[in-house]
Amino acid sequence: MKMKINPKKLSLQEKMSCVFILANMLVFLVTLLLFTGINSMSREIDMVYEDNMHLNELSDALTSVQDSMTDYLNAKTSDSLEEFYRNEQTYTEMVEELNDEIAGTAFLRMERSIRYMSQEYLDVVGQTIEAKRGRNVEKYRVRYENATQMYGYIDTYINSLNNERFRNNSENYSRLSDAFRRFETISILVLTVVIVGNVVLIIRFTGGMIRPLKGLATSADEVARGNFDVELIPVAAEDEIGIVTKAFNQMVVSIRQYIERLRQSMEIQQSLKEKELMMEAHLKDAQLKYLQAQINPHFLFNTLNAGAQLAMMEGADRTYDYVQNVAEFFRYNVKKGNETVTVREEIELVDNYIYILNVRFSGEIHYEKKIEESLLSIQMPGMILQPVVENCVNHGIREMEGKGKIWLKVYQEEDVVCISVRDNGKGISPEKIEKILNGTYREEKHVGGSNGIGMDNVIARLKLYSEMDDVMSIYSDGENHGTEFVIYLKKKEEGEPYHVQDHAG
């Protein structure tokens, strides 16, 4: 199975080694090819005059045969004869190397003529030597003259062929010299291109390696200056630089996420702190209104006066019950106004409040309750229901002369606890409902008997407690059709910590 190499997964050392090996191998191969070409052309140039050298050697060997024959004829010594035979053997071997084919170029045909003339010449020379050794004077003289004449022909023919070859070889030499010079120029250009290409290759490789390092250095400098919104560096390879780049990108992302979580945490803490301060402000405002005699003196006077009259008319028991309810009512206002209470405690306060009003107004207020017992332990802010009931009394049924009714209902819809306070009074206009719900409704002065806690205070504390915007709905079908207030609470059982106070520590 053939294994594929992914260049992006190579290490820096492997990449650099591959680049330098490739560059050096390319230079080596080109140099080797150029060197081979130069050597080939040099051999061709050296072989240009090889034919002329061979013909010169052939002419010298012919002359040696003629001279050694003449020496032997003159001296007739064994040394001269031995010299003749050596020269004859040398010349014979050289003649055997000449062309023997009929066809071919003019030069080859001339070589063939020289070969056969030389063979005849050697036969005549041999006969001349034999005639001399046989002391046949007439015979060796004639043959000597024939050999000498043939020698002149052959030597002239060899010189003619040598001259022709020289002229042809000179043209070839000029052609080869020009080609050699052109090849040298081309070789220099090729080497220059290869070297420049290697330099460009190395520069591009090192540039590709340094470029992400420069980007990494720039981004790291920005991060060091506190700018964590730098763009992430693209990872082009899986080498050491790629690994460092990935780690840097992950570090930047982690820092951004940490800063974002820290910012969100600070925003949440700030929001909780603001809610806590607002809740404390509203609670303290409500408490101060009670503590600073915001409970209407007229309401307190009428209440105590009614108690005194009741004491004279009916005796101590009912007076005791009345005074006890009044005491419980004020005690709850003072002690529970700034606490989280249960629905049961709020309803008990409403019961006390209705009892007190019925004593004052001779039972003019009819009061009915419909409560799911399982919801009585649900927690809610203190002093919520009584101001709502008080609003129904003062603005809805106060002047109905015994026909006024109030219905209190506690029920559950999904995970929301609903508390409904409804009256059959004169109703509320849509404009007034809108102002009450958005907190812009203000009375010029408190109605007699009011505790001074406005609906805006009730709604604001409900929103802080429930952390919801929709904490109350007000319904009215028009004039003399009554009004219904519906309070929405998150389910929090008795003992479960109050969210805002818990975060406040």
Backbone hydrogen bonds, N-H to C=O, Kabsch-Sander energy under -0.5 kcal/mol:
donor,donor_aa,acceptor,acceptor_aa,energy
4,K,2,K,-0.5
6,N,4,K,-0.6
9,K,6,N,-1.7
10,L,7,P,-1.1
15,K,11,S,-2.6
16,M,12,L,-2.9
17,S,13,Q,-2.4
18,C,14,E,-2.4
19,V,15,K,-2.5
20,F,16,M,-2.5
21,I,17,S,-2.6
22,L,18,C,-2.6
23,A,19,V,-2.4
24,N,20,F,-2.5
25,M,21,I,-2.7
26,L,22,L,-2.2
27,V,23,A,-2.1
28,F,24,N,-2.6
29,L,25,M,-2.8
30,V,26,L,-2.4
31,T,27,V,-2.5
32,L,28,F,-2.7
33,L,29,L,-2.6
34,L,30,V,-2.5
35,F,31,T,-2.8
36,T,32,L,-2.5
37,G,33,L,-2.2
38,I,34,L,-2.4
39,N,35,F,-2.4
40,S,36,T,-2.3
41,M,37,G,-2.4
42,S,38,I,-2.4
43,R,39,N,-2.3
44,E,40,S,-2.0
45,I,41,M,-2.3
46,D,42,S,-2.4
47,M,43,R,-1.9
48,V,44,E,-0.5
48,V,45,I,-1.1
49,Y,45,I,-0.5
50,E,47,M,-0.8
51,D,47,M,-0.5
53,M,49,Y,-2.2
54,H,50,E,-2.2
55,L,51,D,-2.4
56,N,52,N,-2.4
57,E,53,M,-2.4
58,L,54,H,-2.4
59,S,55,L,-2.6
60,D,56,N,-2.5
61,A,57,E,-2.5
62,L,58,L,-2.3
63,T,59,S,-2.3
64,S,60,D,-2.3
65,V,61,A,-2.1
66,Q,62,L,-2.4
67,D,63,T,-3.1
68,S,64,S,-2.9
69,M,65,V,-2.1
70,T,66,Q,-2.2
71,D,67,D,-2.8
72,Y,68,S,-2.0
73,L,69,M,-2.4
74,N,70,T,-2.0
75,A,71,D,-3.5
76,K,71,D,-0.6
76,K,72,Y,-1.9
81,L,77,T,-1.9
82,E,78,S,-2.6
83,E,79,D,-2.6
84,F,80,S,-2.0
85,Y,81,L,-2.5
86,R,82,E,-2.0
87,N,83,E,-2.4
88,E,84,F,-3.1
89,Q,85,Y,-2.3
90,T,86,R,-2.4
91,Y,87,N,-2.6
92,T,88,E,-2.5
93,E,89,Q,-2.2
94,M,90,T,-1.9
95,V,91,Y,-2.7
96,E,92,T,-2.0
97,E,93,E,-0.7
97,E,94,M,-0.6
98,L,95,V,-1.5
109,R,105,T,-2.1
110,M,106,A,-2.2
111,E,107,F,-2.1
112,R,108,L,-2.1
113,S,109,R,-1.9
114,I,110,M,-2.5
115,R,111,E,-2.3
116,Y,112,R,-2.1
117,M,113,S,-2.6
118,S,114,I,-2.6
119,Q,115,R,-2.1
120,E,116,Y,-2.0
121,Y,117,M,-2.5
122,L,118,S,-2.9
123,D,119,Q,-1.7
124,V,120,E,-2.4
125,V,121,Y,-2.9
126,G,122,L,-2.4
127,Q,123,D,-2.3
128,T,124,V,-2.4
129,I,125,V,-2.4
130,E,126,G,-2.1
131,A,127,Q,-2.6
132,K,128,T,-2.1
133,R,129,I,-2.3
134,G,130,E,-1.8
135,R,132,K,-1.3
136,N,131,A,-2.6
137,V,135,R,-1.3
140,Y,136,N,-2.3
141,R,137,V,-1.8
142,V,138,E,-2.0
143,R,139,K,-2.2
144,Y,140,Y,-2.2
145,E,141,R,-2.4
146,N,142,V,-2.3
147,A,143,R,-2.9
148,T,144,Y,-2.8
149,Q,145,E,-2.6
150,M,146,N,-2.7
151,Y,147,A,-2.7
152,G,148,T,-2.0
153,Y,149,Q,-2.0
154,I,150,M,-3.1
155,D,151,Y,-2.9
156,T,152,G,-2.3
157,Y,153,Y,-2.8
158,I,154,I,-3.0
159,N,155,D,-2.5
160,S,156,T,-2.6
161,L,157,Y,-2.8
162,N,158,I,-2.6
163,N,159,N,-2.5
164,E,160,S,-2.5
165,R,161,L,-2.7
166,F,162,N,-2.5
167,R,163,N,-2.5
168,N,164,E,-2.5
169,N,165,R,-3.6
170,S,166,F,-2.3
171,E,167,R,-1.8
172,N,168,N,-2.3
173,Y,169,N,-2.8
174,S,170,S,-2.4
175,R,171,E,-2.5
176,L,172,N,-3.2
177,S,173,Y,-2.8
178,D,174,S,-2.5
179,A,175,R,-2.5
180,F,176,L,-2.7
181,R,177,S,-2.4
182,R,178,D,-2.5
183,F,179,A,-2.7
184,E,180,F,-2.4
185,T,181,R,-2.3
186,I,182,R,-3.0
187,S,183,F,-2.8
188,I,184,E,-2.4
189,L,185,T,-2.5
190,V,186,I,-3.0
191,L,187,S,-2.8
192,T,188,I,-2.4
193,V,189,L,-2.8
194,V,190,V,-2.8
195,I,191,L,-2.7
196,V,192,T,-3.0
197,G,193,V,-3.0
198,N,194,V,-2.5
199,V,195,I,-2.5
200,V,196,V,-2.9
201,L,197,G,-2.8
202,I,198,N,-2.7
203,I,199,V,-2.8
204,R,200,V,-3.0
205,F,201,L,-2.4
206,T,202,I,-3.1
207,G,203,I,-2.7
208,G,204,R,-2.8
209,M,205,F,-1.8
210,I,206,T,-2.6
211,R,207,G,-2.8
213,L,209,M,-0.6
214,K,210,I,-2.7
215,G,211,R,-2.5
216,L,212,P,-2.6
217,A,213,L,-2.6
218,T,214,K,-2.7
219,S,215,G,-2.6
220,A,216,L,-2.5
221,D,217,A,-2.1
222,E,218,T,-2.1
223,V,219,S,-2.6
224,A,220,A,-2.4
225,R,221,D,-1.3
226,G,223,V,-1.5
227,N,222,E,-2.5
228,F,226,G,-1.0
236,A,234,P,-0.7
238,E,8,K,-3.8
243,I,239,D,-2.4
244,V,240,E,-2.3
245,T,241,I,-2.6
246,K,242,G,-2.6
247,A,243,I,-2.3
248,F,244,V,-2.4
249,N,245,T,-2.8
250,Q,246,K,-2.6
251,M,247,A,-2.2
252,V,248,F,-2.6
253,V,249,N,-2.6
254,S,250,Q,-2.6
255,I,251,M,-2.5
256,R,252,V,-2.6
257,Q,253,V,-2.7
258,Y,254,S,-2.6
259,I,255,I,-2.8
260,E,256,R,-2.7
261,R,257,Q,-2.8
262,L,258,Y,-2.7
263,R,259,I,-2.8
264,Q,260,E,-2.8
265,S,261,R,-2.7
266,M,262,L,-2.5
267,E,263,R,-2.7
268,I,264,Q,-2.8
269,Q,265,S,-2.7
270,Q,266,M,-2.7
271,S,267,E,-3.0
272,L,268,I,-3.0
273,K,269,Q,-2.5
274,E,270,Q,-2.7
275,K,271,S,-2.8
276,E,272,L,-2.7
277,L,273,K,-2.6
278,M,274,E,-2.8
279,M,275,K,-3.1
280,E,276,E,-2.9
281,A,277,L,-2.5
282,H,278,M,-2.8
283,L,279,M,-2.9
284,K,280,E,-2.8
285,D,281,A,-2.4
286,A,282,H,-2.5
287,Q,283,L,-2.8
288,L,284,K,-3.1
289,K,285,D,-1.9
290,Y,286,A,-1.5
291,L,287,Q,-3.2
292,Q,288,L,-2.8
293,A,290,Y,-1.3
294,Q,289,K,-3.1
296,N,450,S,-1.3
300,L,296,N,-2.3
301,F,297,P,-2.9
302,N,298,H,-2.6
303,T,299,F,-2.2
304,L,300,L,-2.4
305,N,301,F,-2.6
306,A,302,N,-2.4
307,G,303,T,-1.7
308,A,304,L,-2.1
309,Q,305,N,-2.4
310,L,306,A,-2.3
311,A,307,G,-2.1
312,M,308,A,-1.7
313,M,309,Q,-2.0
314,E,310,L,-2.7
315,G,310,L,-0.7
315,G,311,A,-0.9
319,T,315,G,-1.1
320,Y,316,A,-2.8
321,D,317,D,-2.3
322,Y,318,R,-2.7
323,V,319,T,-3.1
324,Q,320,Y,-3.0
325,N,321,D,-2.5
326,V,322,Y,-2.7
327,A,323,V,-2.8
328,E,324,Q,-2.6
329,F,325,N,-2.5
330,F,326,V,-2.5
331,R,327,A,-2.7
332,Y,328,E,-2.5
333,N,329,F,-1.9
334,V,330,F,-2.4
335,K,331,R,-2.6
336,K,332,Y,-2.6
337,G,333,N,-0.6
339,E,336,K,-1.6
341,V,339,E,-0.5
341,V,380,M,-2.8
343,V,378,I,-1.9
344,R,376,L,-2.1
346,E,342,T,-1.9
347,I,343,V,-2.5
348,E,344,R,-2.3
349,L,345,E,-1.9
350,V,346,E,-2.1
351,D,347,I,-2.8
352,N,348,E,-2.5
353,Y,349,L,-2.7
354,I,350,V,-3.0
355,Y,351,D,-2.5
356,I,352,N,-2.5
357,L,353,Y,-2.4
358,N,354,I,-2.8
359,V,355,Y,-1.9
360,R,356,I,-2.2
361,F,357,L,-3.2
362,S,359,V,-0.6
363,G,358,N,-3.1
366,H,364,E,-0.6
366,H,404,G,-2.5
368,E,406,I,-2.5
370,K,408,L,-2.5
372,E,410,V,-1.3
373,E,371,I,-0.7
375,L,372,E,-2.2
376,L,373,E,-1.5
378,I,375,L,-1.4
379,Q,492,K,-4.2
380,M,341,V,-2.8
382,G,339,E,-1.7
388,V,384,I,-1.1
389,V,385,L,-2.9
390,E,386,Q,-2.9
391,N,387,P,-1.8
392,C,388,V,-1.9
393,V,389,V,-2.2
394,N,390,E,-2.8
395,H,391,N,-2.3
396,G,392,C,-1.3
397,I,392,C,-1.5
398,R,393,V,-1.0
400,M,397,I,-1.5
403,K,400,M,-0.7
404,G,364,E,-0.5
406,I,366,H,-2.9
407,W,422,R,-2.9
408,L,368,E,-3.1
409,K,407,W,-0.5
409,K,420,S,-2.5
410,V,370,K,-2.3
411,Y,418,C,-2.5
413,E,416,V,-2.8
416,V,413,E,-2.0
417,V,489,L,-2.7
418,C,411,Y,-3.2
419,I,487,I,-2.3
420,S,409,K,-3.3
421,V,485,F,-3.0
422,R,407,W,-2.5
423,D,483,T,-2.6
424,N,405,K,-1.1
426,K,396,G,-1.1
433,I,429,S,-2.3
434,E,430,P,-2.4
435,K,431,E,-2.0
436,I,432,K,-2.6
437,L,433,I,-2.5
438,N,434,E,-2.1
439,G,435,K,-0.6
439,G,436,I,-0.7
440,T,435,K,-2.0
441,Y,435,K,-1.3
450,S,447,V,-2.2
454,G,452,G,-0.8
458,V,454,G,-1.6
459,I,455,M,-2.8
460,A,456,D,-2.3
461,R,457,N,-2.3
462,L,458,V,-2.0
463,K,459,I,-2.3
464,L,460,A,-2.0
465,Y,461,R,-2.2
466,S,462,L,-3.0
467,E,463,K,-2.0
468,M,463,K,-0.6
471,V,469,D,-1.2
473,S,486,V,-2.3
475,Y,484,E,-2.7
480,N,426,K,-1.8
481,H,478,G,-1.8
482,G,425,G,-1.9
483,T,423,D,-0.7
484,E,475,Y,-2.8
485,F,421,V,-3.1
486,V,473,S,-2.9
486,V,484,E,-0.5
487,I,419,I,-3.0
487,I,485,F,-0.5
488,Y,471,V,-2.5
489,L,417,V,-2.7
491,K,415,D,-0.9
492,K,490,K,-0.6
494,E,377,S,-0.5
496,E,493,E,-2.1
502,D,498,Y,-2.7
503,H,499,H,-1.9
504,A,500,V,-1.6
505,G,501,Q,-0.5
505,G,502,D,-1.1
